[in-house]
Amino acid sequence: MSERKEKVMSSLKDRCLNSDTIKTYNIREDDDGVVSYIYANGKEKKRTPDKRFLWPDGKGEGLFGQNIFPSGGKVVCVTEGEYDACAAYQMLGTKVPCVSLRNGAGSALKNCQESFEWLDSFSSVVIAFDADEPGQKATEEVAALFGPKAKVVKHSNGFKDANDYLMNQSSAKFVSAFMGAETYRPEGIVSVSDVKERLLAPQKPGIPWCFDSLTQLTHGRREGELYGFGAGVGVGKTDVFTQSIAYDIGILNEPVGVIYLEQPVTETVSRVAGKLDGKLYHIPGSSSYTREEFVDSVERLEATGKLWLFEHFGSKEWDIIKAKIRYMKKALGIRMIYLDHLTALTADAEDERRSLDKLMADMASLAQAEGLVMHFISHLSTPADGKSHEEGARVRERDFTGSRSIARWSHYMFGLERDKQAEDPVVRSTTTFRVLKDRYTGQATGEVFFLRYDAASGRLFESSKPAEEVL
């Protein structure tokens, strides 16, 4: 049997590559149609007619074309495939060294690291990988390797790689894209020019709260922010949450995601419906409503499609809850999230404080990434001396369980204070709402207003401060 002969191809008409380009890159073809791409030290990568790639003489060395061009110079172009390198070289008038990866986008970083010294000898490294997702991921990785020296080709709409331009007789568009390659800048690094349009856009008012005083103090609520509430046991923090939920649904027409870890979902729905109607639906046998009124209220709330709850069945792991919150935003369009309570998520952790710190950082990142308005409740530590929080003790930042983590990541922290044991019924039903932290302006920190509970309607209303002598 005679030995197969290999020769330099005269051209690659189907790829629109001319004979000079093929000769420069020394692309060969044997009698069986197997194409060979010659790498450094004579290593060959073979492409069979059925589009399989082989390295019969061992692993390739360097980038394709690297052995053709001397190191140094103004610019080098790196493409994803061999034909792309040939096409770029041809379209750029054979004036720019053009090389390609050995094994496509998946090997991009490793290939360029191995050839780093040669590539880094050029003043600019222009990256012209494919326009698909793997190509763009590889672009980010390789561009980060060369930093400010890297420039990235943004392909014109419809073109997927360098050879695609050539095959569609659009060399001028590739040259334009190459000349206009932008200096690499890591994602997230912006200039004033990048944010100018957003900066000068008319400011939007924040989302209002159910209490006017709180809206005025905080300038409303904003997406991406965390709002922490702390109070003693039974002081009324969940009740404040429930009234806020009802306001978001009934007045703002906002869908709401509710994660109450210590209250059955049926009770939560009853309480929200009650807040909307001013009825005590959660109290069985209450004279404030009839069965027909309760059924009608539930059906009206159901018809809004705005209230969504997580029935946890005892599962209180943050990763699970985070996935539910992400689903609420992505699938249900919910940005208003209410979590009661934070402390339950770290109660079983070996290192509760470290676990809480990680959770708070993760929650802040989630709120920013998804554009959430995140409300959460935290338990309080027992005061070292003096009266308890259940007897009206003032709430401070340090009283929050895991206070450092919460204070570090929260945009606002609020304390609710009420003396449940007061003899005077007005004092007993009055809550001091205290702003403990205001990251937005700092001006609301230390401000207070007062809420009075109306037993007939089950609602909270803003009120004046009870007489000093009673407090």
N, C-alpha and C positions, 0 to 999 in steps of 0.2 A: 504493500500500500504506500503510495507516495505521500510525502509530508505536506501538510497544508501550508500554503504560501500566504503571507501577510504583506499587504502593501498600503502605502499612504492613499487615503481616499482622494479622489479628484475633487469631490464636492459633496455636500449634503443638501440636495435640492429640496427635499421635503422640509428641511429646517432653514432653508434660504441662506445657508452658509457657503461662502465661495471657496475656491481652491486655495487661495492665499491664506485664508483663515485656518483651513484644515491643515495646511502644510505647517503653519506656525505652531499649531498645537499638536502636530504629529499624531493625528487620529488615524488609526489603521483599521483595515477590514480584511478578513480572510475569505477564502473561497466559499465558506459555509455561511457567510453573512454575519459572523461574529465581529463586533466592533471593539477595538481596544483603545483605551485612553491611557496614555503614557504618563506616569508620575515620576517623581525623583528616583534616581538610581535605577531607572529602567523598569520599575514596578508597573504592572499592567492591571487595569480594571477592565474586565470584559463584559460586554452587553450582548446577550444572545438574541436571536430573532424573536424569541418568545418573551423578551424583556426581563430576563433574569440577569442579575449582576454577580460576577465572580471575581475573586482575587486568587487566581491559580498559582501565583508565584509569591504568595505571602501578603502580609498587611501592607497597605499603601503608606507612603511617606509624604509628608507635606500636603499642601493644597494642590489641586489640579492647576497646572500652569505656573506654579511657583518656580519650577526648574527652568522655565523659559526666560523669566525676567530677572534682572539684577535687583538686589535690595536697594533701598533708598529711593529718593525722588519725592515729587510733590504729592502724588495721589495713587492709590491702588483701589480697585473695585473688587468686592467679594460677592459672588453670587451663590445660589444654592446648588445648581447643577452644571455639569460640564458644558452642555450646549448653551446654557445661559452665559457662561463666561466667554465662550466663542462669539456669541451674538453681541454681547456688550462691547467686546474688543472691536468687532467689525463696525458696529454703529458709531463708536467713538473715534472712528478714523484710524484705528490701529495705533493711537497715541497714548493710550492709558493701559497699564498692566491690569489684566482682568483674570481673576482666579476663582475657583469654586471649591466648595466643601467636598469631602470624599464620599460621604454617605448621606447627604441631604440634611434637612433641618434638625433631625434628632441628634446628629453628631456635631452640630455647629459650634457649640462652646468648646468642646474637647478638641476639635480640629484646629480652631483658632488659637487655643491655648498652646497647642503643640507648635504652631507656627507663629507664636506671638512675637518673637524677636525679629523675624523677617517682616511681618506686617507692621510692627511698631517702628520700623526704620523709615516708613513713609510719613510725610507730614499730615496726610489725611487718609483715613480708612473709610471708603464709601461702601455702605452695606446695601445690597440690592437683592434681598431674599424674596421669596414668593409672597404674594399678597394674601395667602390663606392663613388660617389661625396658627398652624405649626411654624410657618415662616415668620410671622410677626412675633411669636414668642421667642424664636431663635434670634430675631433682630434685637429684641430688648436685652437678651443675655450677652450677645456679642458686643453690642454698643456699650454696655456697661463695662465690658472688659477694657475698652480703649478710651472711655470717658470723653472729654472735650474733643479729642482727635477724631472721634467717630462722626460720620454723617449718614443720614438715613434717607434712602430714595423712597418717596411716596408714589406708588404706581398710579397712573391715570386710571380713571374708572373703566373697568372692563378688561384691563390687562393684568395677567396673573404673574408674569415673570419676564425677564429680559428677552428671551427667545420669542415670546408671544408678540412683542412689538415688531420684531424683525419679520416674522411670518405674516403679520398683518400690514406690512409696508408702512409702518409708523415709526421709523427710526428717529425722525425729528422729535416725536413726543418722548421717546426714551432719553434722547440727549437733553431735552428740556428738563425732564424729571431728574436726570443725573446732575445737571448744572444747578438745579434748585434744591438739591439734597440739603436737608436741615441738620445743623449741628445737634448731636444727641443731647437731650436733657432728660434726666431721670423723671419718671412720672411723679407728679406732686410738687415739682419745683416750678414756681410761676413768677412772672414779673407783673408790674403794675399794668402793663399793656394787656396781659392775659385776663386780668380781672376787671379791667376798666369798665366794660359794658355792665357787668353785674354791680360794680361799685356805684356807678352813676344812675342806676335804675331807681325809680321812685321807691322809697322804703315802704314795705308792707307792714301794717300793724300786726302785732302778735295775735294769736288765737285767744279770745277772751276766756276768762274763768267764770265760774258760776257766781262768784262774789265780785262785785264791782271794785271794792277796795283792793282786792288782790290783783285785779287786772291793772289798776292804776299804779300799784307799787312795782309790779314786775314788767309792765308794758306788754302784758299778755304772754302766751306760751309760744315757743319756737321749736320747729323741727330740729332733731339732733340733740336735744337737751334732756337732762335728767332732773326730775323734781322729786326730792325726798321729803317724806313726812314722818315725824316721830311724835309719839304720845304715850302716856301710861296706859295700862290695860283698862279697857272699857271707857276711855275718855272720849272716844268718838271719831278716831281717825278713819276707820272703815266707813262710817256714816258720811264723813266728808267726801270720801272717794265715791260712794254710791250716788251722792247728790251731784257730784261733778260728772259722773257717767251719764246720769239722766239728762243733765244740761247739754252735754255734747250731742246726745241723740236727739232730744226733743227740741232744742233751740238751734244748735249749730248744724243739725242734720249730718253729723259725722258718724261713720261706723266706728265701733269701739271694740277693742280686744281686752277681755277681763280674765285675769289669772288670780283667783282667790284660793289660797292654799289651805285655809282653815274654815271655809264656809261652803256648804253644798251649793251646787249651781242653781238648784230650784229655789233656795232661799235668796240667792243673789238676784235672780230674775224677779221674784216677788218684791224685793226691796226696791229695785230699779223702777218697776211698774208703779209702786207706791209713791216714790219720789215724783214721778211724772204726774200722778193724779192727786197727790196730797192725801193719800189714804194709807192706812197701816195694814197693807195686805199680808205682811209677813207675820202678823200676830193672829193666830187662829181664834175665831169667834169674836173678833173686835167689832164693836158696834159702828165703826167708822165706814163700813162697806157691806154690801150684799154679795152673795155668791155670783149673781149676774154681773155686777160691776167688776168683780175680779176676773171673771172669764173674758169679759169684753176688753178689759185692760190688757190682759195677756195676749189676746188676739191682735189688738192694735199694735202692741210692741213687736209681736211676731211679724206683722205685715210690713213693718219698717225695714226689716232685714239688716238692722244696724247693730244688734247686740250679739257678739260672739264670745263664747266662754270656753275655757280649757277645763275639762273634767279630768282631773289628774289621777284619780283612783289610787292615791297614795304615792304616786311618783313625783318626787320633788328634786330631781337632778337638773342642774342648770342647763346642761347640754340639750336635754329633751325640751325644756321650756324655751330655750333659745330657738330651737328648730320650729316650735309651734308659733313663736312670735314672727319669725321670718316668713312662715307660711301665711300668717294673717296679713302681713304686708303685701307679699307677692301675689297671693291668690285672691285675697278678699279686699285689698285696697285700704287696709286699716293703718292709720298712723298714730292713733290715740291708744296707748297701752297702759293698763293699770295692773300693777303687781302688788299683791298683799299676801304674804309679806316677805321681805328680803331675808330676814333672819332664818326662816325655815330652810332656805337653800344651802346654808352652811352649817346648820346645827349639828350634823353628824360628821363633819370633817375633823380629821386628826388635828390640824392646825387651822382653827376657825378664822383667825385674822388673815393668814396668808391666803386662804381659800376665798375670803371675802374680797381681798384686794384684787385677786385675779378676776373674780366675778364682776366687780365694779368696772375694771378696765375693759373687760369684754362687753359689758352692757353699754358703756360709753361708745365703744367702737361700733357696736351694732346700731345704736341710735343714730350715729353720724352716717354710717353707710346706707342705712335704709330710710333715713329721714323720719325717724319716730319721735313722738312726744311721749317720753317714758316717765310715768308716775310710779313711785314705789313707796312702800311703807316699811319702816324699820322699828324694831323694838328698842326700848331704852334700857340702859343699865340702871340699877338701883342707886339712888344718891347715897353718898358716903355718910352724910349726916342730915339732920333736919327732916322735914316732912317729905312724904313720897310724892311721885308724880300723880298718883291717883288722888292725892289730897291737894293738888293744885301747885306743886313745886314747879318753879320755872325750868323750862327745857333749855338746855345748852347744846352746842354742837358736840361737845365731848360726851354727852349722855347717850348718843346714838351707839348701839352695839357695833363695834368695829369702826368707831368714829373717824379715824384717820383716813381709812379707805373711802368712806362715804363722802367726807368733806373734800377729799382730793379730786374726786370725779364728778360730784354733783354740781349742777349749775345753780340750783336753788335748794336750800334746806329750810323746812318749816317745822315749828314746834307747836303742838296743841296742848293747852293747859286748862284744866278744869278740876275744881274741888268737888268730887262726887259725894263727899261726906258733909258738905256745908249745910248748916241749919236753914239758912235762907234759901227758899226755892229758886229765887232769881239767880243767885250766885251758883247754885247747884246746876242750873241749866244753861249757864253762860260759859262759853269757851273763849279763851284768849288765843288768838291766832298770831303767832310771832314769826317774823322773817329772820332766820338765823344766818343765812348766807345768800348773797346776791352777787353772782359772778358777772352778770350782764352790765350793770351800772355801779354796783356797790352802794347805791343811795338808799335802797330799801332795807339794808341790814339793820336790825334792831327795831324796825317799825312793827306796830301791832294794830289789829282791829279785833272786833268782838262779834261772836256769833251766839244767837239765842235759839235753843231748840224749842219748837212748838209741838207739844205732845199730841195735839189734835190732828195735825197734818203729817207729822213725822218729818218735817222739813226744818232746815236751819236758815235763819235770817240774820242779816247784819243788824247789830244793835249798838246801843251806847254802853259805855262802861258802867258796871254797877257801882254803887256808892263806895267810896274808899274805906269807910269804917266797916263795911260789911266784909270787904275783901281782906 
